[in-house]
Amino acid sequence: SRRLVESLFDDTAGDSNYDYAVLDTAYEAGKAQFSAALQKYSPDIVICFGVAARDTAIRLEQTARNVVLPDTEDAAGHKPGCDYICNGTYGYGATLPHDAIKSVLEKNNISVRLSGDAGAYLCNYIFYHLMKHISETGAPMIGGFVHIPDTDDETLKRAARIIIEETAAHADMNARPRILRHPGKDNLSWDID
């Protein structure tokens, strides 16, 4: 995903409408870098990209869940040690215009699917923090996450441009993230002292 966003940024150099941040593949460092980027840029739209190497299609993630794999190390060797990201609700719905994006990607013969599961590793971790930030601050910001396959750079670049353009064209800046409840439970949230 680093190659993709750096390539996109090179194409838009000098355009003050676009900025990007590449995050470390580590929970605490990635979160700190992400928070710093939100503060520095005060963006209207945030589209996070991450690699899903075993996938063959672009995955438009619709759900950020407050879950993490407790025994899976990040690149810094840190293990979360618990199965939730932080105190908070079970999950949030993304605010990207998924249907519009999916339609245009399909018209351009780019393999794409909607996904309700961003995983339980760093991609979901950052996605959850993004949607929590939007929900709790009331920031007029559109946010979401896109998993990209490990495929040729030109197709990914074309897809990313479409995702950005369709989001800018169809985004509802008044949209708020849906607060998601745990399936089968009235309200599952983590409030840990």
C-alpha positions in Angstrom: 0.0 0.0 0.0 3.0 2.3 0.5 3.9 2.1 -3.2 0.3 2.8 -4.1 -0.1 6.0 -2.0 3.3 7.3 -2.8 2.7 6.8 -6.5 -0.7 8.6 -6.3 0.9 11.4 -4.3 3.6 11.8 -7.0 0.9 12.2 -9.6 -0.8 14.9 -7.5 2.3 16.7 -6.4 1.6 20.4 -5.9 -2.1 19.8 -5.5 -2.9 20.9 -2.0 -6.1 18.8 -2.0 -4.2 15.6 -1.4 -2.0 14.5 1.4 -1.0 11.1 2.7 0.6 9.3 5.6 2.3 5.9 5.6 2.0 4.2 8.9 4.3 1.8 10.7 3.0 -1.8 10.8 2.8 -1.5 14.6 -0.1 -0.9 16.9 1.1 2.0 19.0 3.4 3.7 16.5 0.8 3.4 13.7 -1.9 4.8 16.0 0.3 7.7 17.0 1.2 8.5 13.4 -2.4 8.2 12.3 -3.5 10.6 15.1 -0.8 13.1 14.2 -1.8 13.0 10.5 -5.4 13.7 11.3 -4.4 16.6 13.5 -1.9 17.9 10.9 -4.1 17.7 7.8 -7.6 18.1 9.2 -8.9 16.1 6.2 -12.5 16.1 4.8 -12.0 12.5 3.5 -9.8 9.8 4.8 -9.4 6.6 2.8 -7.1 4.1 4.4 -5.4 1.4 2.2 -4.0 -1.9 3.4 -2.8 -5.0 1.6 -4.7 -8.3 1.7 -2.1 -10.4 0.0 -4.3 -13.5 -0.3 -7.2 -11.7 -1.9 -7.7 -11.2 -5.6 -10.2 -8.3 -5.5 -10.4 -4.9 -4.0 -12.3 -5.1 -0.8 -14.4 -2.1 0.3 -14.6 -2.5 4.0 -17.9 -1.5 5.5 -17.4 -2.4 9.2 -14.7 -1.4 11.7 -14.9 -3.7 14.7 -13.5 -3.3 18.2 -11.6 -6.6 17.9 -7.9 -7.6 17.7 -6.0 -10.8 17.7 -4.5 -10.8 21.2 -1.5 -13.1 20.5 -0.5 -11.8 17.0 2.7 -9.7 17.0 3.0 -6.5 15.0 6.3 -5.6 13.2 7.6 -4.2 16.5 7.0 -7.5 18.3 4.1 -6.1 20.4 1.1 -8.3 21.1 -2.1 -6.6 22.1 -2.7 -9.1 25.0 -6.5 -8.8 24.8 -9.2 -9.2 22.2 -10.5 -5.6 22.0 -8.9 -2.5 20.6 -9.9 0.0 23.3 -12.8 1.1 25.5 -15.7 1.7 23.2 -18.6 0.3 21.2 -18.4 -3.0 19.3 -18.1 -1.3 15.9 -18.8 1.5 13.4 -20.0 1.6 9.8 -17.8 3.3 7.3 -19.1 6.4 5.5 -17.6 5.9 2.0 -20.1 5.7 -0.8 -19.5 2.0 -1.3 -22.2 1.3 -3.9 -21.0 4.2 -6.2 -17.4 3.1 -5.9 -18.2 -0.5 -6.6 -20.3 0.3 -9.6 -17.6 2.4 -11.3 -14.8 -0.1 -10.5 -16.9 -2.9 -12.0 -17.6 -0.8 -15.1 -13.8 -0.5 -15.4 -13.3 -4.3 -15.2 -11.6 -4.1 -11.8 -12.5 -6.9 -9.4 -14.2 -5.6 -6.3 -16.4 -6.7 -3.5 -18.0 -5.3 -0.4 -16.7 -6.7 2.9 -18.1 -6.7 6.4 -14.9 -7.9 8.0 -11.7 -5.9 7.9 -10.0 -8.6 9.9 -8.6 -8.4 13.4 -5.1 -7.0 12.8 -3.6 -3.6 12.1 -5.9 -2.7 9.2 -9.0 -3.1 11.3 -7.2 -1.4 14.2 -6.6 1.8 12.3 -10.0 1.6 10.6 -11.7 1.4 14.0 -9.7 4.3 15.4 -10.7 6.4 12.3 -14.4 5.7 12.6 -14.3 6.2 16.4 -12.6 9.6 15.9 -15.3 10.7 13.4 -18.1 9.4 15.6 -16.8 10.9 18.9 -15.6 14.3 17.6 -18.5 14.9 15.2 -15.9 15.9 12.7 -17.3 16.6 9.2 -15.2 13.8 7.7 -15.8 10.8 5.5 -13.9 7.7 6.3 -13.3 4.2 5.3 -10.9 1.4 4.6 -10.0 -0.4 1.3 -8.0 -3.7 1.2 -6.0 -4.1 -2.0 -4.7 -7.3 -3.4 -1.1 -7.8 -4.2 -1.5 -7.2 -7.9 -0.1 -5.0 -10.6 0.5 -1.4 -9.7 -1.2 0.2 -12.6 -4.5 -1.6 -11.9 -4.3 -0.6 -8.3 -3.5 3.0 -9.2 -6.4 3.2 -11.5 -8.7 1.7 -8.9 -7.4 4.1 -6.2 -8.1 7.1 -8.4 -11.6 5.8 -9.0 -12.1 5.3 -5.3 -10.9 8.8 -4.5 -12.9 10.5 -7.3 -16.1 8.6 -6.5 -15.8 9.4 -2.8 -15.3 13.1 -3.5 -18.2 13.1 -6.0 -20.7 11.2 -3.8 -19.7 11.7 -0.3 -22.3 13.0 2.2 -20.3 15.2 4.5 -23.1 15.0 7.0 -23.0 11.2 7.2 -22.2 9.9 10.6 -20.8 6.4 11.3 -23.4 3.9 12.3 -22.7 2.5 15.8 -22.8 -1.3 15.5 -24.0 -3.6 18.1 -22.6 -7.1 18.6 -24.6 -9.7 16.7 -26.9 -11.5 19.1 -26.3 -9.2 22.0 -28.2 -6.0 23.0 -25.1 -3.9 23.4 -21.5 -5.1 23.7 -18.9 -2.6 24.5 -15.7 -2.6 26.5 -15.4 -0.3 29.4 -12.3 -1.3 31.2 -10.9 0.4 34.3 
